Amino acid sequence: LAVILGAPESANDDLPYLEEEQKLIRNYVAENIPVLGICLGSQLIAKTFGAKVYPGPKKEIGFYDDLKISNNTPLFSGFKNPFTVFHWHGDTFDLPDGAINLVSSEYYPNQAFQYKSAIGLQFHLEVNEKMVNLWLDNTEEKLKEIPYIDPQKIRLDIIENISSVKSNMKNFYNNFKTSFDL
């Protein structure tokens, strides 16, 4: 099992470690070993298998409750539909040929997908209160430059949404383990 998380870099950046991660993704999928890509990780999976990664129509940063399960997959069994996640991304991607779209939203049709043994999640289920606050602490001034993103509102939204996101994470984790016999 490989888990590839998010980072501030773009999947299109020419960085040696991103090339190494793409090699790992390619090799694991060739061996039918599960790969879970979150945010940048999902973009790297898409790019590894020939899909385009590019800036999305608008940055998604904060809690969103508009994600719709678009395929009857066991990975999202037990989820409300639509469901709540935390986002922190500006890039998006097309799906690789042969990939299955699992989750979509209004602005980002490819929120989650499966390509063979690789699962890509554009969103963050792994966050907790401390992580969200730390990310905001480190970027608050830059976020204030984006007119439709309010860091203070995101902080207030933690109280209302984090338990749902954590519950979704536990549910996804159990579904992932079952789906891949882990």
Buried (B, 14 or more C-beta within 10 A) or exposed (E): EBEBEBBEBBBBEEEEEBEEBBEBBBEBBEEEBBBBBBBBBBBBBBBBBEBEBEEBEEBBBBBBBBBEBBBEBEBBBEBEEBBBBBBBBBBBBBBBEEBBBBBBBEBBBBBBBBBBBBBBBBBBBBBBEEBBBEBBEEBEEEBEEEEEBBBEEBBEBBEEBBEBBBBBBEBBBEBBEEBBEE
